[in-house]
Amino acid sequence: TYRKSRGSKVVREILGEDGKDFQGVLVTDFYGSYNEYLGPHQRCWVHYLRDIKKLTEDNPKDRKLKHWARQIQALLEEAKFYPGPDANLLPGLKEQERIQKEQYFKQKLKTLCEPFIKTKTPQAKLSARALKFLPEMFSFIRFEGVNSDNNMAERAVRKTVIKRKISFGTRSKKGSETRSILGSLFGTWKLQNLNPFEQMKLLLLNASCQGV
């Protein structure tokens, strides 16, 4: 899908109204357009910690801020080290344990951030963000195989973005659309461990058979 906008209408177009056309867990940063999606959602911890790091660098003498930042980092590390339910548990009990663990970590984050809401401390804004998106901060605990960040997606498009910057984009809307489609095709084949050359041959052969 190639669109000039990154707005919420594009999210609706791709994932469906209220996310009805997507059955997975959406992993994103805190960009406002993603708020449109109402299904299972994981917000990127790398983006959140990056903002905390910048905040501490801007306030190097604030010891309370540094202590808070270390607590937030430690909480994430604790969550990432969660090994998951015992393999011998019944499926229903496994799901129940994951839900309970997710609630445990959400409560700990709430406890760390709530005291700074509506204060004049540097961490007030980021604390408010954590509470606003609290239901979406530890979905990686509840859903097995979900990452705590969106690094995988960013790495997937990194080469495409670099090429676009080097070449200063394309000279036409059709050129941009074609580049986006080809990038999506080759990226998908790579994720599926398929040979891009062979897949392109099959694609062109199929198109020629259909008279396209």
C-alpha positions as CSV (number, residue, x, y, z in Angstrom):
1,T,0.0,0.0,0.0
2,Y,1.4,3.3,-1.1
3,R,-0.1,6.5,0.4
4,K,1.3,10.0,0.9
5,S,-0.4,10.2,4.3
6,R,0.5,8.5,7.6
7,G,-2.9,9.5,9.1
8,S,-5.5,7.4,10.9
9,K,-7.5,6.9,7.7
10,V,-4.6,4.8,6.3
11,V,-4.6,2.7,9.5
12,R,-8.4,2.1,9.0
13,E,-7.8,1.3,5.3
14,I,-5.2,-1.4,6.0
15,L,-6.4,-2.9,9.3
16,G,-10.1,-2.3,8.8
17,E,-12.6,-0.3,10.9
18,D,-11.6,-0.8,14.6
19,G,-8.9,-3.3,13.3
20,K,-11.4,-6.0,12.3
21,D,-9.2,-7.1,9.3
22,F,-6.1,-7.8,11.4
23,Q,-5.9,-10.8,13.7
24,G,-2.5,-10.2,15.2
25,V,-0.9,-7.9,17.8
26,L,0.0,-4.5,16.4
27,V,3.4,-3.3,17.6
28,T,4.0,0.4,17.1
29,D,5.6,3.6,18.5
30,F,3.4,6.3,20.1
31,Y,2.4,8.0,16.9
32,G,-1.2,9.2,17.3
33,S,-2.6,7.6,14.2
34,Y,-2.1,4.2,15.6
35,N,-4.6,5.0,18.4
36,E,-7.2,4.2,15.7
37,Y,-6.5,0.5,16.2
38,L,-8.6,-1.0,19.0
39,G,-7.2,-4.6,18.9
40,P,-4.3,-6.1,20.8
41,H,-1.5,-3.5,20.7
42,Q,2.1,-3.3,22.0
43,R,3.8,0.1,22.3
44,C,7.5,0.3,21.6
45,W,9.6,0.4,24.7
46,V,12.7,1.4,22.8
47,H,11.0,4.7,21.8
48,Y,9.8,5.2,25.3
49,L,13.3,4.6,26.9
50,R,14.9,6.8,24.2
51,D,12.7,9.7,25.4
52,I,13.6,9.0,29.0
53,K,17.3,9.0,28.2
54,K,17.0,12.3,26.4
55,L,15.1,13.7,29.4
56,T,17.9,12.6,31.8
57,E,20.5,14.1,29.5
58,D,18.6,17.4,29.5
59,N,18.4,17.3,33.3
60,P,21.8,15.9,34.3
61,K,21.6,17.2,38.0
62,D,18.2,15.8,38.7
63,R,18.9,12.7,40.9
64,K,15.2,11.9,41.4
65,L,14.8,11.8,37.7
66,K,17.8,9.5,37.3
67,H,16.4,7.2,40.0
68,W,13.0,7.0,38.3
69,A,14.7,6.3,34.9
70,R,16.6,3.4,36.5
71,Q,13.5,2.0,38.0
72,I,11.7,2.1,34.7
73,Q,14.6,0.4,33.0
74,A,14.7,-2.3,35.7
75,L,11.0,-2.9,35.3
76,L,11.4,-3.5,31.6
77,E,14.3,-5.9,32.2
78,E,12.3,-7.8,34.7
79,A,9.4,-8.1,32.3
80,K,11.7,-9.2,29.4
81,F,13.2,-11.9,31.6
82,Y,9.8,-13.5,32.3
83,P,10.2,-17.0,30.9
84,G,6.5,-17.7,30.4
85,P,4.2,-20.2,32.0
86,D,5.3,-23.7,32.8
87,A,5.2,-25.9,29.7
88,N,3.2,-28.6,31.6
89,L,0.3,-26.3,32.4
90,L,-3.0,-26.7,30.5
91,P,-3.5,-24.1,27.8
92,G,-6.2,-22.3,29.7
93,L,-4.0,-22.0,32.8
94,K,-1.1,-20.7,30.7
95,E,-3.2,-17.9,29.3
96,Q,-4.5,-17.1,32.8
97,E,-0.9,-16.9,34.1
98,R,0.1,-14.6,31.3
99,I,-2.9,-12.3,32.0
100,Q,-2.0,-12.1,35.7
101,K,1.7,-11.4,34.9
102,E,0.7,-8.6,32.5
103,Q,-1.4,-7.1,35.2
104,Y,1.4,-7.4,37.6
105,F,3.8,-5.4,35.4
106,K,1.2,-2.8,34.5
107,Q,0.5,-2.2,38.2
108,K,4.3,-1.8,38.9
109,L,4.6,0.8,36.0
110,K,1.5,2.6,37.3
111,T,3.0,2.7,40.8
112,L,6.2,4.2,39.4
113,C,4.5,6.9,37.3
114,E,1.4,7.9,39.1
115,P,3.1,10.1,41.8
116,F,4.4,12.4,39.0
117,I,1.1,13.1,37.2
118,K,0.2,16.8,37.2
119,T,3.4,17.8,38.9
120,K,6.1,20.1,37.6
121,T,8.8,17.4,37.6
122,P,10.6,16.6,34.3
123,Q,9.2,13.1,34.2
124,A,5.5,14.3,34.5
125,K,4.9,14.1,30.7
126,L,6.5,10.7,30.2
127,S,4.7,9.4,33.3
128,A,1.4,10.5,31.8
129,R,2.2,8.8,28.6
130,A,2.9,5.5,30.3
131,L,-0.5,5.7,32.1
132,K,-2.3,6.7,29.0
133,F,-1.0,3.7,27.1
134,L,-0.8,1.4,30.1
135,P,-3.1,-1.3,28.5
136,E,-0.6,-1.5,25.6
137,M,2.7,-1.5,27.4
138,F,3.0,-5.2,28.4
139,S,1.1,-7.0,25.7
140,F,4.3,-8.8,24.9
141,I,3.8,-10.6,28.3
142,R,0.3,-11.8,27.5
143,F,1.0,-12.8,23.9
144,E,3.8,-15.3,23.3
145,G,6.2,-14.3,20.5
146,V,5.4,-10.6,20.6
147,N,8.4,-8.2,21.0
148,S,8.5,-5.3,23.4
149,D,9.6,-3.0,20.6
150,N,9.0,-2.4,16.9
151,N,12.7,-2.8,15.9
152,M,11.9,-5.7,13.6
153,A,9.6,-3.5,11.5
154,E,12.1,-0.6,11.4
155,R,14.9,-2.8,10.4
156,A,12.7,-4.3,7.6
157,V,12.3,-0.9,6.0
158,R,15.7,0.6,6.8
159,K,17.3,-0.2,3.5
160,T,14.4,1.1,1.6
161,V,14.5,4.4,3.5
162,I,18.2,4.8,3.0
163,K,17.8,4.2,-0.8
164,R,15.1,6.8,-0.9
165,K,17.2,9.4,0.9
166,I,20.3,8.7,-1.4
167,S,18.2,8.9,-4.6
168,F,16.1,11.8,-3.3
169,G,12.9,9.7,-3.9
170,T,11.4,9.1,-7.3
171,R,10.4,11.4,-10.1
172,S,6.7,10.4,-10.2
173,K,3.9,9.0,-8.2
174,K,4.0,5.8,-10.3
175,G,7.7,5.4,-9.6
176,S,7.1,5.7,-5.8
177,E,4.3,3.2,-5.9
178,T,6.3,0.8,-8.0
179,R,9.3,1.0,-5.6
180,S,7.0,0.5,-2.6
181,I,5.4,-2.6,-4.2
182,L,8.7,-4.1,-5.1
183,G,10.1,-3.5,-1.6
184,S,7.1,-5.2,-0.1
185,L,7.4,-8.2,-2.4
186,F,11.1,-8.7,-1.8
187,G,10.7,-8.1,1.9
188,T,7.9,-10.7,2.2
189,W,9.8,-13.3,0.2
190,K,12.8,-12.8,2.5
191,L,10.7,-13.2,5.6
192,Q,9.3,-16.4,4.1
193,N,12.8,-17.7,3.3
194,L,11.9,-17.9,-0.4
195,N,14.3,-17.2,-3.3
196,P,13.4,-13.7,-4.6
197,F,14.7,-14.5,-8.1
198,E,12.6,-17.6,-8.5
199,Q,9.5,-15.9,-7.0
200,M,9.9,-13.0,-9.4
201,K,10.1,-15.5,-12.3
202,L,6.9,-17.2,-11.2
203,L,5.2,-13.8,-10.8
204,L,6.1,-12.7,-14.3
205,L,5.3,-16.1,-15.8
206,N,1.8,-16.0,-14.2
207,A,1.3,-12.4,-15.4
208,S,2.2,-13.4,-19.0
209,C,-0.1,-16.4,-18.9
210,Q,-3.0,-14.1,-17.9
211,G,-2.1,-11.6,-20.6
212,V,-1.2,-8.8,-18.3
